[in-house]
Amino acid sequence: MGRASLFTLLALAGCARPAPPPACPEPVVAVVDDDPVPTADDANAIAVLLDDWHQAASVGDAERYFAYFTPGAVFLGTDETERWTVDEFREYAAPHFEDGHGWTMGATRREIVVRGNHAYFDEDLTSEGLGPVRGSGVLHRTPEGWAIAHYVLSFTIPNERVSDLKALLESSPAEGADDSEGEEADAEE
């Protein structure tokens, strides 16, 4: 198969998914020749994995969700304290998944690059709880298939809003609050 045909197949395979959340538009998929040479099946398998991984979170299926990680994987959340191993992340997620609904995110854009036994991707996501966010990560080809070795979830901040965000983060949470209301509430107890 020629390089152009392979690229076309990979671009078409980019957002295969077994079930909702929101549909991912066709991604731009770049393939870098390496050993083993990436195939359309690689890109499709990665797209299916990521869509099903997000779906597993949305229905609180911890077993399915965490099965997509390599044993030594790391998940970086949006908070500065959120650098988790798989076991730490599983412990954090347990109460969120118990009611059958963890968190819902759906890809609106995704790009995947496959290089031999590794792949990396970035995706723009819509999230019920967080609003627009971005995920990026690294996958590793294992004997069982592709698995997530590293994932980063982050907020996208428009450049023109960075100074506002910086000021907010540098202020204390109580700054700007009316202290008289706090004193009245304390007096009522």
N, C-alpha and C positions, 0 to 999 in steps of 0.2 A: 504494500500500500504506500503510495506516495506521501510525502510530508504534508502537502496541502490537503489531501484526503483525510489523513490522520487528524490534522488540526480541525477540519470541518466536523468530523465525528465527535471529537472532544468538545467542541463548542456546543454541539447539539445535546450532548450527554450531561451538561453541567448542572441541571437542576432536577434530575429525576428524584422522585420522592414517593414513599409509600402512602402517605396520608397528610392532611393539612397539618400545620398552620399555613399562613399565607404563602402563595406561590412565589417561588424565586424566579426572577426573570433570567433569561439566558446569560450565563456568565462569560467573561472573556477567559479562556483557558490557554495558558502558554505551556508548551511542552518543550523541555530541554532534553535533547538526546543524551542518553546515559545508559549504563548497563545495570539492570535490564532496561530495554527501551520501553518507555511508557506507551500504553495503548489507550484506546477509547474506553475500554473496560475499567482502567484505573481511574480516569476522571469520573466516570459514571458511578463507580463504587464509592468514591469519596463524596460525591454529591448526595448519594443515597444515605451514606453514613451520617453526614452532617444534618440532613433533613430529619432522619429518624432519631438522631440524638436530641435535637430540639423537640421533636414530638414526644419522646420519652419523658423529658422534663415537664412538658405541659400537662401530662396525665399522671405525673408523680410516680413513674415506673423506675425506681432506683436501680433495680437489677439490670434492666436494659440500658439505662443511662450510663451507669458506671462500667458496664462491660465494654464500652467503646474506648476506654482509656488503656494505655500501656501501664504495666505495673509501676513504673517510676515516673508517671506523668505529673505535671504541675498545672494547676489552674490559678490564674491571676484574676481576681475579681476587681471591682471598681474601687473598693476602699483600700487605702494604703496598707492595711493590716491583712488583706486577703491574698496571701500567697500560700496555697494549700497543696499538699500531697494528695493523692487520691483518697487515702484513708481519712485525712483531715477534712477534705471536701465532703466525703460521704457522711461524716459525723455532722457537719454544718447543715447539709441538705436534708438529713433524716426528718426533722420536724416539718420541713416544708413539703416533703413528699408524702407524709403520713395520710393526709386527707385526699390523696389522689389528684392533687393539682400542685405542682411545684412552681414553675414559672413558664410563661409562654413567650417565645421569641420566634419570629419568622424572618427568613432572609429576603431582603428586597434587592440585593446585589451580592454577587459572589465571584471571586476570581480564584482560580486554582492553578498552581504550577506543580507539575510532577517532575521529579528528577530522580531516576533510579528507584531506590528503596525509600525515598523520602518525598514528601509533598508539603507545600505550604499554601496557605490560603488566607484571604481576608474577606469579610462579609459585613455588609450593613444590615442591621436587624431592626425590626420593630418589636417593642417589648411592652406588655401590658403594664408592668410596674415601673419601668425605667424610662420609657419613651424611646427615642432613637439612640441606639448604641452600635458599637462596632466590635466584632469578634475577629481574632486572627489566631492562627495556630500552625502547628507542625504535626504532620502525621508520619508514622513509620509503617512500612510494609512488614507485617509479621507473617508467620506461617498460616495463620488463620485469616489474614486479610489486613486491611488498613486499620490503624488504631491511632487515637489522639495522644501525642506525647507532650504537647504543650498548648495551652489555650489562654488567650488574653481577652478579657471583656473590658471595654472602655467606653467612656462617653465621648461623643464628638462635640467639640466646642468651637463655634465659629470664631475665627481669629479676632473679629471686631468685638467679641464679648470676653476675651481672655482677661483684660484688666478688671472687668466687673467680677469675674469669677475669682481672680486672685485676691481682690479686696474682700470678697465674701469669705474666702478660706482663711484669710489672715485675721478676720474679726472674731471675737469670742462669740459663742452661740447666744449669750445673754445680751450682747451689745444691742442697744436700740430698744430693749424691752423696758416697759414702764415698771420701775421697782415698786411703786406704790401699790400696784395690783398684787404683787407677790407678797407684800407685807400684810395686806388685807386678808389674803387667803390663809396665811400663816396664823393670823389672829383668830380666824373662824374655827380652826381645828381644835 
